Amino acid sequence: MTTEAPVNSPVKPESKFGARLRNFLIVIVAIALSVALVLGLRTETNSISVSELAKNSTPLDVAVSNGKPSIVEFYADWCTVCQKMAPDMAELEQQYADKANFVMLNVENTKWLPEMLKYRVDGIPHFVFLTKNAESIAQAIGDIPRNIMANNVEALVAGTPLPYAQATGKTSKVSTSVVPKQQDDPRSHGSQVVN
């Protein structure tokens, strides 16, 4: 004789109350997960965009005349690195708002072409650090980590040399002409090279 239950033993059907309770708990968990997901996505999209940062920035004419050092950022709305750095720049702006100007100049606006030429902007984001007398002391291009940018801003505010940027200095003037000779024949493109 065996004490095991027979293979074909009838399974006790689940009560209506148990099925309703189980379904109710599944609905409650699904609602809780949906709410958590929506709240999680909402907090993710609250980061500041570069265009919002630009709207709140100090105008260039005010920045060069108010006696505070300035960080000028050349940017574009489509620039992914600019967008990536926007939250860090917003935090720095909030932290140093009373000590420094944060200026945003959109490279797609031809109004800023003279400044782009003056600072030789050929990549974005392009940061120019100006003293309180509006003199350019350093420039940085590209994705700058927050701690490096913060150290540069702190040094700029303190009036000390920037630890992570190369200062611009005087250069020697070139005394020879760099204008190429006029060539009539397009196949002679290498003839202006002098050995």
N, C-alpha and C positions, 0 to 999 in steps of 0.2 A: 504494500500500500504506500501510496505517495501522498505527501501533504501539500503538494503544489496545486494551485488553482488550475482548473481545466482551461485549455486554450480558447475555447469558444464561450467563455463566461460572458454574460451580458454586462455591458458598460452602463453604468448608471447615468442617465441623461442629466445635463446641467439644468439647474432650475432657472426659471425665467428671471428671478431676482438677481442671480449670480451673473447672467449674461448681460443684463442691463447695467449692473454695477461695473463690470469689466469695460463695456462700451463707454460708459460715462467717464471712467478714469482715462481711457485712451483719448477721448475728446479733450479733457482738461489738460493732459500732457501736450497734445498737439497745439492747443491755444497758447500754452505757456511758451513752447518752443517758437511759435510764430511771433509772439510779442518780443521775445529775446532777440530773434533775428532782425526784426524791424528796428528795434532800439540800437542794436549793434551796428547796423548799416547807417542809421541816422548819425551816430557819433563819428563814424568813419568819414562821412561826407562833410563834416563841419570844419575841415581844415581850410585855411585861407588860400585863396587862389592868388596868382601873381597880379591879375587885373584888379582885384580888391585891394591888394597891397599898394598898387600904383595909385589908386584913387585916394588913398589916405596918406600918400607921401608928401613931403615938403616940396613945393615948387622950386626949381633951380634958382630963379632970381632971388627968392627969399633966402635960400640956403647960402648963397655966396655973399650975402650982405648982413646976416644976423649975428656974426661973430662966433658961431659955433663950428666945430669941425663937421665935415660931411662925408657920407658914404654914398657915392653916385653909382647906381646899378643900371647898366644898359641891358635891356631885356626884350623879349617878344612873347606874346601870349601863347604861341605855338611851341615855345622852347620847353622841352621836358625837364631839363636840368633846372631852369628857372622855376618851374612849377614845383619841382622836388625841394628846392631850397626855400620856397616862399614861407612855410611855417617857421623855419629857423630864423629867417630874416624878420618875420613878424614878432617873434619873441625878443630878438635883439633890439628891434625898434621900440618895443614896449619897455624894455629894461633901460635903454639909454635915451629915451625920448626927450628928456630935459637937458641932456648933455651933448647930443649930436643930431644932425639932420640926416634923414634917410631919403634920398632922392631916387626916383624911378624914371628912366627915360626909355621910351619904346623906340626901338631901332626902325620900326616900320613907319614912324612918323618923320617925314622929311624935315620937319622943323628942327630936329636934333642933328641934322647932317653936319653942321659946323662943329658941334661937340664930338661927334663920332670921328671926324677927321682929326680934330685936335688931340684926342686921346688914342687915336689909331685903333679904333674898335674893329676887330676882324673876327671876333668870336663872342658868343654870349653864353652865360652871363659874363659881363665884363664889369669889374668893380674898380672905381677910382676913389682913392682916399685923399680928401682935401683937408688942409689945415684950416684953422679958424680964419685965416687970411685968404682962403680959397686957392691956395697953392697946392698943386698935385705933388704928393710925396711918395705915392706907391700905387700900383695897379695889380689886380689879380684877375685871372680869367678861368672860367670853368667851375666845376663842382668843388666848392670849398667846404670841408667839414665844419660843423657848427662851432666846435671848440677852437679851431684855428681862426675862424672869422671873429669869434668873441674876443680872443686874445688880441687880434688886430684892432678891433673897435676900442677895447680897453686902452691899448697903447695910444691910439689916436686921440682919445678923450684926455688922457694924461699928458699928451704932448711929448711922448717918448717915441723912439724908433719902433716901427712895426716889426714884431718878431718873425712874421711869416710872409713878408712881402719884400720884393726888391725895390729899393728906393730909386727913383729916377734922378739922374744927375745931368750935369752939363756934358755935351758931346762936342767933338771937334767938327768944324765946318769942312766940307769937302770943297776944295778950290778948283777942281777940274769940272768941265762940263760933262754931263751924263746923257746929253741928247744924242741919239744914234744918227748916223749918216743917212741921208735919203737914198733909198734904193728903188730903182725903177723896175727891176726884174725880180719877181717874187721868188725865183729859184736861187737867188743869191742871199738867202737868209742867214747863212753862216759866215759871210764875208766880213762882217763887222767885228768878229772876234780877233783880237790882237794877241799874238803869242809873246 
